[in-house]
Amino acid sequence: MKLYNYFRSSASFRVRIALELKGLPYDYVPVHLVKGEHKQPAYAAVSPPRLVPTLVTDAQDRLGQSMAIIEYLDEVYPQPPLLPSEATARAKVRALAQLIACEIHPLNNLRVLKYLVREMGVSDDNKNAWYRHWVRTGLEAFEAELAQLPPSTFCYGDTPTLADCCLVPQIFNGQRFNVDLSGLTRTMAAFDACMELPEFQRAQPSSCPDNEA
Amino acid sequence: MKLYNYFRSSASFRVRIALELKGLPYDYVPVHLVKGEHKQPAYAAVSPPRLVPTLVTDAQDRLGQSMAIIEYLDEVYPQPPLLPSEATARAKVRALAQLIACEIHPLNNLRVLKYLVREMGVSDDNKNAWYRHWVRTGLEAFEAELAQLPPSTFCYGDTPTLADCCLVPQIFNGQRFNVDLSGLTRTMAAFDACMELPEFQRAQPSSCPDNEA
């Protein structure tokens, strides 16, 4: 398999985690978002919407959207599972993942922040306030949801799931922008449990071949 | 089952479509977003993140996040299926759904538009330009993805899927804000095919008991 991705992209990071948890080798193809490489015609042939990540499967299918890719990996390579087996539990894990992927991350990705500054003339201070507002309120909602669940090592249960694949990149992102992460007890406990695992370490931006930090 | 929702909420509309397509009866519980009913303590007991929709299952489980709810419905009530049976095809449908639910809708929901105006002092004109920009560029990406797929009546294949459940509310929303929808040939053909079905008609905002239009 081949993964078109960018070391700092949260959505790319989610898929790298899933590939590592599944123990699946892949070719890492860097797409430099800040240099706009995803907007080049060559990349449109890989990803018509010109987004990262794109997974090219062994059958040469091109798959986009990180959560859809992770569900695909979980269906085709079921061990270890990244979703529980029971329907209600699966819904809970998917909802946690979507609380991040649909409620927090879309507001804070590179093209949105650029649009605020370049097209709407928003100041850097206001842009940063916007960023921190959505991450903080989003993670408070995530914590409120976790607080309703039985005690667990990870977001849901005692093995990492799709929810942890989404949480960890969001926390990295929040830390980079100095978001207040205090009081998010269960959220940060799940994050810490993830980061003790070599699979999460290998997937993180500083481990990527295109890392510039 | 019971669905806490709001007639004009796109995420609520997605779930109403899925319930109609499955032929599942449900109690409609309105939550008035504009009046802030979702922020009341009573609703936090239903939805800790205070979002709509929330589905309360027959077993009294509370499920949030529209795509997670629709996947749950598809697993527990498999007929008619809202996802294809083969893994790559499932990934394609989920990616289409997520192109809307993760790339377009989060930028344009009520709380985001409110924040732009109230907290960032953005003018109404700039707010509307922001809205139209993300819907138009997002739907162009959606159209580019559809253009790679074999001919079909709906977004993917000849029966409605999760992708159509997400597309139709987004088009309603775009029409309401006068977004330019020209040139989106396959996207609008899928939308039109959906709207010929009574299930989509019954789910639409003007059919809801809390409709104010």
Boltz contact constraints between the chains, C-beta under 6 A:
constraints:
  - contact:
      token1: [A, 48]
      token2: [B, 144]
      max_distance: 6.0
  - contact:
      token1: [A, 48]
      token2: [B, 145]
      max_distance: 6.0
  - contact:
      token1: [A, 48]
      token2: [B, 148]
      max_distance: 6.0
  - contact:
      token1: [A, 49]
      token2: [B, 141]
      max_distance: 6.0
  - contact:
      token1: [A, 49]
      token2: [B, 144]
      max_distance: 6.0
  - contact:
      token1: [A, 49]
      token2: [B, 145]
      max_distance: 6.0
  - contact:
      token1: [A, 61]
      token2: [B, 88]
      max_distance: 6.0
  - contact:
      token1: [A, 63]
      token2: [B, 91]
      max_distance: 6.0
  - contact:
      token1: [A, 64]
      token2: [B, 95]
      max_distance: 6.0
  - contact:
      token1: [A, 65]
      token2: [B, 95]
      max_distance: 6.0
  - contact:
      token1: [A, 65]
      token2: [B, 98]
      max_distance: 6.0
  - contact:
      token1: [A, 68]
      token2: [B, 91]
      max_distance: 6.0
  - contact:
      token1: [A, 68]
      token2: [B, 94]
      max_distance: 6.0
  - contact:
      token1: [A, 68]
      token2: [B, 95]
      max_distance: 6.0
  - contact:
      token1: [A, 68]
      token2: [B, 98]
      max_distance: 6.0
  - contact:
      token1: [A, 72]
      token2: [B, 87]
      max_distance: 6.0
  - contact:
      token1: [A, 72]
      token2: [B, 91]
      max_distance: 6.0
  - contact:
      token1: [A, 75]
      token2: [B, 87]
      max_distance: 6.0
  - contact:
      token1: [A, 76]
      token2: [B, 87]
      max_distance: 6.0
  - contact:
      token1: [A, 87]
      token2: [B, 72]
      max_distance: 6.0
  - contact:
      token1: [A, 87]
      token2: [B, 75]
      max_distance: 6.0
  - contact:
      token1: [A, 87]
      token2: [B, 76]
      max_distance: 6.0
  - contact:
      token1: [A, 88]
      token2: [B, 61]
      max_distance: 6.0
  - contact:
      token1: [A, 91]
      token2: [B, 63]
      max_distance: 6.0
  - contact:
      token1: [A, 91]
      token2: [B, 68]
      max_distance: 6.0
  - contact:
      token1: [A, 91]
      token2: [B, 72]
      max_distance: 6.0
  - contact:
      token1: [A, 94]
      token2: [B, 68]
      max_distance: 6.0
  - contact:
      token1: [A, 95]
      token2: [B, 64]
      max_distance: 6.0
  - contact:
      token1: [A, 95]
      token2: [B, 65]
      max_distance: 6.0
  - contact:
      token1: [A, 95]
      token2: [B, 68]
      max_distance: 6.0
  - contact:
      token1: [A, 98]
      token2: [B, 65]
      max_distance: 6.0
  - contact:
      token1: [A, 98]
      token2: [B, 68]
      max_distance: 6.0
  - contact:
      token1: [A, 101]
      token2: [B, 102]
      max_distance: 6.0
  - contact:
      token1: [A, 102]
      token2: [B, 101]
      max_distance: 6.0
  - contact:
      token1: [A, 102]
      token2: [B, 102]
      max_distance: 6.0
  - contact:
      token1: [A, 102]
      token2: [B, 106]
      max_distance: 6.0
  - contact:
      token1: [A, 106]
      token2: [B, 102]
      max_distance: 6.0
  - contact:
      token1: [A, 106]
      token2: [B, 106]
      max_distance: 6.0
  - contact:
      token1: [A, 120]
      token2: [B, 126]
      max_distance: 6.0
  - contact:
      token1: [A, 126]
      token2: [B, 120]
      max_distance: 6.0
  - contact:
      token1: [A, 141]
      token2: [B, 49]
      max_distance: 6.0
  - contact:
      token1: [A, 144]
      token2: [B, 48]
      max_distance: 6.0
  - contact:
      token1: [A, 144]
      token2: [B, 49]
      max_distance: 6.0
  - contact:
      token1: [A, 145]
      token2: [B, 48]
      max_distance: 6.0
  - contact:
      token1: [A, 145]
      token2: [B, 49]
      max_distance: 6.0
  - contact:
      token1: [A, 148]
      token2: [B, 48]
      max_distance: 6.0
